[in-house]
Amino acid sequence: MTSKAKRARYTLEFKLEAVRLDKAEQSMAAVGATLGVADPTIYNWVKADREGRLTGADTMPVSPEQMELARLRAEVAGLKMERV
């Protein structure tokens, strides 16, 4: 008997941060790697945001520490791109 893995659920703030990073001209692959989220998921969030239907999860919110880690990773990625 196999058990289904729980799907990750993300807060609206986390999704909006991913959309913001994408709008900052980072590739979806870079955003996905930075935040630890699959590229197609980032694509879906960006598309939903454009269509005005992006929503967040009611359960299993991303902790403030995870948000800070994602923000710092994005900042490091941006600094690396500037340096190149």
Secondary structure as the mmCIF struct_conf table of DSSP 4:
data_model
#
loop_
_struct_conf.conf_type_id
_struct_conf.id
_struct_conf.beg_label_comp_id
_struct_conf.beg_label_asym_id
_struct_conf.beg_label_seq_id
_struct_conf.end_label_comp_id
_struct_conf.end_label_asym_id
_struct_conf.end_label_seq_id
HELX_LH_PP_P HELX_LH_PP_P1 LYS A 4 ALA A 8
HELX_RH_AL_P HELX_RH_AL_P1 LEU A 12 LYS A 23
TURN_TY1_P TURN_TY1_P1 ALA A 24 GLU A 25
HELX_RH_AL_P HELX_RH_AL_P2 MET A 28 LEU A 35
TURN_TY1_P TURN_TY1_P2 GLY A 36 GLY A 36
HELX_RH_AL_P HELX_RH_AL_P3 ASP A 39 ARG A 50
TURN_TY1_P TURN_TY1_P3 GLU A 51 GLY A 52
BEND BEND1 ASP A 58 MET A 60
HELX_LH_PP_P HELX_LH_PP_P2 PRO A 61 SER A 63
HELX_RH_AL_P HELX_RH_AL_P4 PRO A 64 ARG A 83
#
